[in-house]
Every structure is written in C-alpha cells, then in structure tokens.
C-alpha cells in the first residue's frame, strides 16, 4: 500500500470495490445510481428487514449518510493538517438513536444527496499536497486519499447489500 492510500485493514472491503478513475466523478455517479435504485421502492418496502435485528433500507441509507458525514469531517480535518487523533463512533448506537424509520425515504435521499454533493465539493477543493496528508482516526493512521476511497466503497458496499438482501429477496 502506498503512503497515499494508508488505512486500517478493515477498510479493504470498501476500498477494493471502488473503480479506478476520478473520485469526484465516481461519487457523483454513485449518488445518482443509489438514488435511482432506492427511489423506486415504496415507503413500506424501505422499512423492510430481511432478518430480525437487521437494519431497514431507511436505516441503511441513514447509516451511509452518517458515515459519510464522519468520514468527510475526517477528510477535512486531516487535509487541513489536524494532528489530534479523531474519535471513532458506534454505528449501531447512531442508527438506534436516529430513528431513521420515522423519516420519509424522500427526506433521507435528499439528505444523502446534500451530503454527497458537499463531499464532492470538498474533494474538488483539495490541493494535490493535501491528498497525501495522513492523520489518525479511530486509533489508526489514514490518508486523505484513502478516506475518499473509503467513502465511495462504503456506499457501494451498502448498495450491494440493499440489492442482494432487500431488493432481490422480495
């Protein structure tokens, strides 16, 4: 792994899903694809759980948005030279407290689009030098370039789960 793509091993699942190319373009394309898939589903379908204890589609989308906010904050902080170790978070606690199922899917997708557009603009604003910066998040060294890939891969991972376990099953 090059210095430009430093990240904890548990992010490999996400990073390997991201195709080569302009990351801002990839993120924009992903946004349109995910919105296109999920917006075709009924509200009832978006509250479906494929198994007891699993998240609904609304909760998956809410989780993707929360995670992108956190990863974008990490990206911004490290790109700007932050030296303080950034905290981790408990994704299950966030989803439980957020009560995403009480929101409409339309609202959740609008939130996703707004966050994704902000992420894309942030990435476009970064200098070449800032892309190579590294910092610490959740106790692990991570680079700005890797965070961009993690954001894209995380969404792709969850979109694949939506397609395989929620859409294809019923």
C-alpha positions in Angstrom: 0.0 0.0 0.0 1.4 3.4 -0.9 1.5 6.3 1.5 -1.3 7.9 -0.4 -3.6 5.1 0.5 -3.0 4.4 4.2 -5.9 2.9 6.0 -6.8 0.2 8.5 -7.2 -3.3 7.2 -10.9 -3.4 7.9 -11.5 -0.8 5.2 -10.1 -3.1 2.5 -13.6 -4.5 1.9 -14.7 -1.0 0.8 -11.7 0.3 -1.0 -11.5 -2.8 -3.3 -15.0 -2.0 -4.6 -14.1 1.4 -6.0 -13.2 1.5 -9.7 -10.2 3.5 -10.9 -10.9 7.0 -12.1 -11.8 10.5 -11.0 -13.1 10.0 -7.4 -15.4 13.1 -7.6 -17.0 11.7 -10.8 -17.3 8.3 -9.2 -19.0 9.7 -6.2 -21.4 11.7 -8.4 -22.3 8.7 -10.5 -22.8 6.5 -7.4 -25.1 9.1 -5.9 -27.3 9.1 -9.0 -27.3 5.3 -9.2 -28.2 4.8 -5.5 -30.9 7.4 -5.6 -32.3 5.8 -8.8 -32.5 2.4 -7.2 -33.9 3.4 -3.8 -36.3 6.0 -5.0 -38.2 3.3 -6.9 -39.1 1.4 -3.7 -42.2 2.1 -1.6 -42.1 3.5 1.9 -43.3 0.2 3.2 -40.5 -1.6 1.3 -37.9 0.8 2.7 -38.9 -0.3 6.2 -38.5 -4.0 5.4 -35.9 -6.0 7.4 -34.6 -9.2 5.7 -33.9 -10.7 9.1 -34.8 -9.9 12.7 -32.3 -7.4 14.2 -31.1 -6.2 10.8 -31.5 -2.6 9.6 -34.2 -1.5 7.3 -33.4 0.2 4.0 -34.1 3.5 5.6 -31.7 2.7 8.4 -29.0 1.6 5.9 -29.3 4.9 3.9 -29.3 6.9 7.2 -26.2 5.0 8.2 -24.5 5.7 4.9 -25.2 9.4 5.3 -24.0 9.5 8.9 -20.8 7.6 8.0 -20.1 9.9 5.0 -20.5 13.0 7.3 -18.0 11.5 9.7 -15.5 10.4 7.0 -15.8 13.8 5.3 -15.1 15.5 8.6 -12.0 13.3 9.0 -11.0 14.0 5.4 -11.3 17.8 6.0 -9.5 17.7 9.3 -6.6 15.6 8.1 -6.4 17.6 4.8 -6.0 20.8 6.9 -3.2 19.2 9.0 -5.1 18.1 12.1 -2.7 16.3 14.5 -5.2 15.3 17.2 -6.5 11.7 17.0 -10.1 11.8 15.7 -12.6 9.6 17.5 -14.4 6.5 16.3 -18.1 6.0 16.6 -20.6 3.2 17.3 -22.6 2.8 14.1 -25.3 0.7 15.8 -25.9 3.3 18.5 -26.1 6.1 16.0 -28.7 4.2 13.9 -30.7 3.3 17.0 -30.9 6.9 18.3 -31.5 8.4 14.9 -34.9 6.7 14.3 -34.5 6.8 10.5 -37.7 4.7 10.0 -39.7 7.7 11.1 -38.3 9.8 8.2 -39.6 9.5 4.7 -37.4 7.9 2.1 -37.6 11.1 0.1 -36.2 13.1 3.0 -33.4 10.5 3.6 -32.4 10.6 -0.1 -32.4 14.4 -0.1 -30.1 14.3 2.9 -27.9 11.8 1.1 -27.7 14.0 -2.0 -26.9 17.1 0.1 -24.1 15.3 2.0 -22.7 13.7 -1.1 -22.6 17.0 -3.0 -20.8 18.6 -0.1 -18.3 15.8 -0.1 -17.7 16.2 -3.8 -17.2 19.9 -3.5 -14.7 19.3 -0.6 -12.7 16.9 -2.6 -12.6 19.2 -5.6 -11.2 22.0 -3.4 -8.3 20.0 -2.1 -4.7 20.6 -3.3 -2.5 17.8 -4.5 -0.4 18.2 -1.4 -3.3 17.8 0.9 -4.2 14.5 -0.7 -1.0 12.9 0.7 -1.5 14.0 4.3 -2.2 11.4 6.9 -3.7 11.6 10.4 -5.2 9.3 13.0 -8.8 8.3 13.2 -10.3 5.7 15.4 -6.8 4.8 16.5 -5.5 4.1 13.0 -3.4 6.0 10.5 -5.4 7.1 7.5 -4.7 9.3 4.5 -6.9 11.9 2.8 -6.8 9.9 -0.4 -7.8 6.7 1.4 -10.7 8.5 3.1 -12.1 9.4 -0.4 -12.0 5.8 -1.4 -13.5 4.6 1.9 -16.5 7.0 1.4 -17.1 5.6 -2.1 -16.5 2.0 -1.1 -18.7 2.2 2.0 -21.7 3.4 -0.1 -21.1 0.7 -2.7 -20.9 -2.0 0.0 -24.2 -1.0 1.4 -25.8 -0.5 -2.0 -24.8 -4.1 -2.9 -26.4 -5.3 0.4 -29.6 -3.4 -0.5 -29.7 -5.0 -3.9 -28.8 -8.6 -2.7 -30.7 -8.8 0.6 -33.6 -6.4 0.3 -34.5 -5.9 -3.4 -33.6 -9.3 -4.9 -35.2 -11.3 -2.0 -38.8 -9.9 -2.5 
